[in-house]
Amino acid sequence: MCRDPMSDETPILPLDTEPVEELVPATELPAPKRGLVHRIFVGSKGIRAGWSLLAFIALIPAIGFPIGKLMVYLQVSSPERDKSPGNALITEMVGLVMVVFATAIMARVERRSVLSYGFIDKRALPRLAGGFATGFATFSIMVGILKIGGWIVFDKVALSGWDIVKFGGIWFLASLVIGVTEEALFRGYILQTLARGLNFWWAATIISVLFGVSHLTNAGYTWLDAVHIGAAGLLLVFSLRLTGSLFWAIGMHAAWDWSGIFFYSDATDGTSMPKHFLETHATGNPLWSGGNSGPDGSMLSLLMLCLVGIGIWFLWKTPSTSTTPTHRSGPHEPLGSISETKAS
């Protein structure tokens, strides 16, 4: 039987072709060597976190110095008017400008949006309003308990008529500016950058301690007050972790300040601020009354902060279908899961 040549399994190639050689994977080129200076200042995520923090901290006084000189020259601010509502608003606005400009410069260096440090949220206004409502309600409940326990005394209503609206509005704006400034400073750029170098919770702990210690420069504040303020800082960090933005924290922060400065007139910096609504004073054991620090320094404030923390955990612990993305234009994403958080 003759064998059919066409049935041979060996492929028949055209005469003008050659067998294709097996491709050999190309060897990877070695990464270019970086110089010593480059390795010191730049890591795998861009400029090293420590250098970024130093640059940011140096920028704030560099920006504030000429502004302060200009204000003195124009006589916009003077020591004898330091605690007036209008002057307090101007002073806080200067602080906000310093923080915003320093953040904007570092955002430009790091190729990110200035809003990416906690200010991108599709539900910004509801969160801001919710934070303010929570802060005012929490402070009011605490004052109510102090009143029942005999640790605070209501002396009189210090304002009437249009003055309540006028000065209440000015102090509201000043408190809101304080909230934006301190949140952008402590839990905005600094927290995110420190988290890039360490991790989120180590950064949160360090920032909360610094937040409390920084208030010791205020007259009349004690180490116990610093502990309370540090605990408040942890609550605000926790809200950032749950929501992915700073808006709830800003509202809570602003309400707490407005309640103490204007509505219940506690002893901010050891003395009551002018043009406030209610005249009150602490009485009894300072551990519970807060003494010269007002309700802020009461042990009840720690309890209220813990209860609020538990409340927002139950409110936001289960992700919803709506997302709150953060800007991703930069070479790194320091807060990890924050930018991935889904919150209602």
C-alpha positions as CSV (number, residue, x, y, z in Angstrom):
1,M,0.0,0.0,0.0
2,C,1.4,3.3,-1.0
3,R,1.8,6.1,1.6
4,D,0.0,9.3,0.8
5,P,2.6,12.1,1.0
6,M,-0.1,14.6,1.9
7,S,-0.9,12.7,5.0
8,D,2.5,13.2,6.6
9,E,2.2,15.1,9.9
10,T,5.3,17.1,9.0
11,P,4.2,20.6,7.9
12,I,5.1,21.4,4.3
13,L,6.5,25.0,4.1
14,P,6.6,27.0,1.0
15,L,10.0,27.1,-0.7
16,D,10.6,30.8,0.0
17,T,9.9,30.6,3.8
18,E,12.1,29.6,6.7
19,P,11.2,28.1,10.1
20,V,10.2,30.7,12.6
21,E,12.6,30.8,15.5
22,E,11.2,30.7,19.1
23,L,11.0,34.1,20.6
24,V,13.4,34.7,23.5
25,P,12.1,37.1,26.1
26,A,14.2,40.2,26.3
27,T,16.1,40.8,29.5
28,E,14.9,43.6,31.7
29,L,17.0,46.7,31.7
30,P,18.4,47.6,35.1
31,A,16.8,50.5,36.8
32,P,18.8,53.7,36.5
33,K,21.0,54.3,39.6
34,R,19.8,57.1,41.8
35,G,22.3,59.5,43.4
36,L,22.7,59.8,47.1
37,V,20.9,63.1,47.3
38,H,17.9,61.8,45.3
39,R,17.7,58.7,47.6
40,I,17.7,61.0,50.7
41,F,14.9,63.3,49.5
42,V,12.8,61.0,47.2
43,G,11.3,57.6,47.9
44,S,9.0,55.2,46.0
45,K,6.0,57.5,46.7
46,G,7.6,60.7,45.7
47,I,9.1,63.3,48.1
48,R,9.6,61.6,51.4
49,A,7.0,62.3,54.0
50,G,9.4,63.9,56.5
51,W,10.7,66.4,54.0
52,S,7.2,67.2,52.9
53,L,6.1,67.9,56.5
54,L,9.1,70.1,57.1
55,A,8.4,72.1,54.0
56,F,4.8,72.5,54.9
57,I,5.5,73.7,58.4
58,A,8.1,76.1,57.1
59,L,5.7,77.6,54.6
60,I,3.1,78.6,57.1
61,P,5.1,81.3,59.0
62,A,6.7,82.3,55.7
63,I,3.3,83.1,54.3
64,G,2.0,84.5,57.6
65,F,4.8,86.9,58.3
66,P,4.1,89.3,55.4
67,I,0.4,89.1,56.0
68,G,0.9,90.0,59.6
69,K,3.1,93.0,58.7
70,L,0.5,94.2,56.2
71,M,-2.3,94.0,58.8
72,V,-0.3,96.0,61.3
73,Y,0.6,98.6,58.6
74,L,-3.1,98.9,57.6
75,Q,-4.1,98.9,61.3
76,V,-6.6,96.1,60.6
77,S,-5.8,94.4,63.9
78,S,-4.7,95.8,67.2
79,P,-4.0,94.2,70.7
80,E,-6.8,96.1,72.4
81,R,-9.4,94.6,70.0
82,D,-8.0,91.1,70.0
83,K,-11.1,89.4,71.5
84,S,-13.8,91.4,69.8
85,P,-15.9,89.2,67.4
86,G,-14.9,91.1,64.3
87,N,-11.2,91.1,65.1
88,A,-11.4,87.4,66.0
89,L,-12.9,86.6,62.6
90,I,-10.2,88.6,60.8
91,T,-7.5,86.8,62.8
92,E,-8.9,83.4,62.0
93,M,-9.2,84.3,58.3
94,V,-5.5,85.0,58.3
95,G,-4.8,81.6,59.8
96,L,-7.0,80.0,57.1
97,V,-5.2,81.8,54.3
98,M,-1.8,80.6,55.6
99,V,-3.0,77.0,55.8
100,V,-4.7,77.1,52.4
101,F,-1.7,78.6,50.6
102,A,0.8,76.2,52.2
103,T,-1.4,73.3,51.3
104,A,-1.8,74.6,47.7
105,I,1.9,74.9,47.3
106,M,2.6,71.4,48.5
107,A,-0.3,70.0,46.4
108,R,1.3,71.6,43.4
109,V,4.7,70.0,44.3
110,E,3.1,66.6,44.8
111,R,0.9,66.9,41.6
112,R,-2.4,66.6,43.5
113,S,-5.5,68.7,43.8
114,V,-5.6,71.0,46.8
115,L,-9.1,69.5,47.6
116,S,-7.7,65.9,47.8
117,Y,-6.6,66.4,51.4
118,G,-10.1,65.6,52.8
119,F,-12.3,68.1,50.9
120,I,-13.9,66.0,48.1
121,D,-17.3,64.7,49.1
122,K,-20.5,64.5,47.1
123,R,-22.4,65.0,50.4
124,A,-20.3,67.9,51.7
125,L,-23.2,70.2,52.8
126,P,-25.3,67.4,54.5
127,R,-22.2,66.2,56.3
128,L,-21.3,69.8,57.4
129,A,-24.8,70.5,58.6
130,G,-25.0,67.1,60.4
131,G,-21.7,67.7,62.1
132,F,-22.8,71.1,63.3
133,A,-26.1,69.7,64.6
134,T,-24.3,66.9,66.4
135,G,-21.8,69.3,68.0
136,F,-24.5,71.7,69.2
137,A,-26.8,69.0,70.5
138,T,-23.9,67.2,72.3
139,F,-22.7,70.4,73.9
140,S,-26.2,71.3,75.0
141,I,-26.9,67.9,76.5
142,M,-23.6,68.2,78.4
143,V,-24.5,71.6,79.7
144,G,-27.9,70.3,80.7
145,I,-26.3,67.5,82.8
146,L,-24.0,70.0,84.4
147,K,-27.0,72.1,85.3
148,I,-28.8,69.2,86.8
149,G,-25.7,68.2,88.8
150,G,-25.2,71.8,90.0
151,W,-21.9,72.2,88.2
152,I,-22.9,75.2,86.1
153,V,-25.0,78.3,86.9
154,F,-26.9,80.4,84.4
155,D,-26.5,84.1,85.4
156,K,-28.3,86.0,82.7
157,V,-29.0,86.5,79.0
158,A,-26.3,89.0,77.9
159,L,-27.7,90.0,74.5
160,S,-31.1,90.9,73.2
161,G,-32.8,91.7,69.9
162,W,-30.7,92.2,66.8
163,D,-27.5,91.8,68.8
164,I,-28.2,88.1,69.2
165,V,-28.4,87.7,65.4
166,K,-25.5,90.0,64.6
167,F,-23.0,88.7,67.1
168,G,-24.2,85.1,66.8
169,G,-23.6,85.3,63.1
170,I,-20.1,86.8,63.5
171,W,-19.1,84.2,66.0
172,F,-20.6,81.5,63.8
173,L,-18.4,82.6,60.9
174,A,-15.4,82.8,63.2
175,S,-16.1,79.3,64.6
176,L,-16.6,77.9,61.1
177,V,-13.2,79.4,59.9
178,I,-11.6,77.9,63.0
179,G,-13.0,74.5,62.1
180,V,-11.9,74.6,58.5
181,T,-8.4,75.9,59.5
182,E,-7.7,73.4,62.2
183,E,-9.1,70.5,60.3
184,A,-7.2,71.4,57.1
185,L,-4.0,71.8,59.2
186,F,-4.1,68.8,61.5
187,R,-6.3,66.3,59.8
188,G,-5.7,67.5,56.2
189,Y,-2.2,67.8,54.8
190,I,-0.3,66.8,57.9
191,L,-2.3,63.7,58.7
192,Q,-2.3,62.4,55.2
193,T,1.4,63.1,54.7
194,L,2.3,61.5,58.1
195,A,0.2,58.5,57.2
196,R,2.1,58.1,54.0
197,G,5.3,57.8,56.0
198,L,3.9,55.6,58.8
199,N,0.4,54.3,58.6
200,F,-3.0,55.8,59.3
201,W,-3.6,55.0,62.9
202,W,0.0,55.8,64.0
203,A,-0.4,59.1,62.2
204,A,-3.9,59.7,63.8
205,T,-2.5,59.1,67.3
206,I,0.5,61.4,66.8
207,I,-1.7,64.1,65.3
208,S,-4.3,63.9,68.1
209,V,-1.6,64.2,70.8
210,L,-0.2,67.3,69.0
211,F,-3.7,68.7,68.6
212,G,-4.2,68.5,72.4
213,V,-0.7,69.8,73.3
214,S,-1.0,72.7,70.9
215,H,-3.8,74.1,72.9
216,L,-1.7,74.4,76.0
217,T,-0.5,77.7,74.7
218,N,-3.9,79.1,75.5
219,A,-4.1,80.9,78.8
220,G,-5.9,78.9,81.5
221,Y,-5.6,75.5,79.8
222,T,-4.2,72.5,81.7
223,W,-2.9,69.1,80.8
224,L,-6.3,67.7,81.6
225,D,-7.8,70.1,79.0
226,A,-5.1,68.9,76.5
227,V,-6.3,65.3,77.1
228,H,-9.9,66.3,76.4
229,I,-8.9,68.1,73.2
230,G,-6.7,65.2,72.1
231,A,-9.7,62.9,72.6
232,A,-11.8,65.2,70.5
233,G,-9.1,65.1,67.8
234,L,-9.3,61.3,67.8
235,L,-13.1,61.5,67.3
236,L,-12.6,63.9,64.3
237,V,-10.0,61.6,62.8
238,F,-12.4,58.7,63.3
239,S,-15.1,60.6,61.3
240,L,-12.6,61.2,58.5
241,R,-11.9,57.4,58.5
242,L,-15.6,56.6,58.2
243,T,-16.7,59.2,55.8
244,G,-13.6,59.8,53.7
245,S,-13.8,63.6,54.1
246,L,-13.4,66.4,56.7
247,F,-16.8,68.0,56.3
248,W,-18.5,66.3,59.3
249,A,-15.5,67.0,61.4
250,I,-15.6,70.7,60.4
251,G,-19.2,71.0,61.4
252,M,-18.7,69.3,64.7
253,H,-15.6,71.4,65.5
254,A,-17.4,74.7,64.6
255,A,-20.5,73.8,66.6
256,W,-18.4,72.9,69.7
257,D,-16.5,76.2,69.5
258,W,-19.7,78.3,68.8
259,S,-21.5,76.7,71.6
260,G,-18.8,77.5,74.1
261,I,-17.8,80.9,72.8
262,F,-21.2,82.4,72.0
263,F,-24.2,80.4,73.1
264,Y,-23.2,79.2,76.6
265,S,-20.2,81.4,77.0
266,D,-17.8,79.0,78.7
267,A,-14.4,80.1,79.8
268,T,-12.5,79.9,76.5
269,D,-8.8,80.6,77.2
270,G,-9.7,81.0,80.9
271,T,-12.0,84.0,80.3
272,S,-15.4,84.5,78.6
273,M,-15.4,86.0,75.1
274,P,-17.2,89.3,74.6
275,K,-20.7,89.6,73.0
276,H,-22.0,86.2,74.0
277,F,-25.6,85.1,74.4
278,L,-25.8,83.4,77.9
279,E,-23.8,84.4,80.9
280,T,-22.7,81.3,82.8
281,H,-20.1,80.2,85.3
282,A,-18.8,76.9,86.7
283,T,-19.3,75.8,90.3
284,G,-18.4,72.8,92.4
285,N,-15.8,70.2,91.7
286,P,-13.7,71.4,88.7
287,L,-13.3,67.7,87.6
288,W,-17.0,67.8,86.7
289,S,-17.7,71.5,86.2
290,G,-14.6,72.1,84.1
291,G,-13.5,75.0,86.3
292,N,-11.9,77.8,84.4
293,S,-12.0,75.8,81.2
294,G,-15.8,75.6,81.2
295,P,-17.7,72.5,80.1
296,D,-14.8,71.6,77.7
297,G,-12.7,70.7,80.8
298,S,-15.4,68.5,82.4
299,M,-15.0,64.8,82.6
300,L,-18.5,64.7,81.0
301,S,-16.9,66.0,77.8
302,L,-14.9,62.7,77.5
303,L,-18.1,60.7,78.0
304,M,-20.0,62.7,75.4
305,L,-17.2,62.4,72.9
306,C,-17.1,58.6,73.4
307,L,-20.9,58.4,72.9
308,V,-20.7,60.4,69.7
309,G,-17.9,58.1,68.4
310,I,-20.1,55.0,69.1
311,G,-23.0,56.8,67.4
312,I,-21.1,57.6,64.1
313,W,-19.7,54.1,64.1
314,F,-23.1,52.5,64.0
315,L,-24.3,55.2,61.5
316,W,-21.4,54.7,59.0
317,K,-19.9,51.3,59.7
318,T,-21.8,49.6,56.9
319,P,-20.8,50.9,53.5
320,S,-23.7,52.0,51.2
321,T,-23.8,52.0,47.5
322,S,-22.7,55.6,47.2
323,T,-19.0,56.3,47.1
324,T,-17.0,59.2,48.3
325,P,-13.9,59.2,46.1
326,T,-10.8,61.2,46.7
327,H,-8.7,62.8,44.0
328,R,-6.2,60.3,42.5
329,S,-4.0,62.6,40.4
330,G,-0.9,62.3,42.5
331,P,1.9,59.7,42.5
332,H,0.8,58.2,45.8
333,E,-2.4,57.6,47.8
334,P,-1.3,58.0,51.4
335,L,-4.5,57.2,53.3
336,G,-5.1,53.8,51.8
337,S,-8.6,52.7,52.4
338,I,-9.9,56.2,53.1
339,S,-10.1,56.9,49.4
340,E,-11.9,53.7,49.0
341,T,-14.4,54.2,51.8
342,K,-18.0,54.0,50.9
343,A,-20.2,55.9,53.3
344,S,-23.7,57.2,53.4
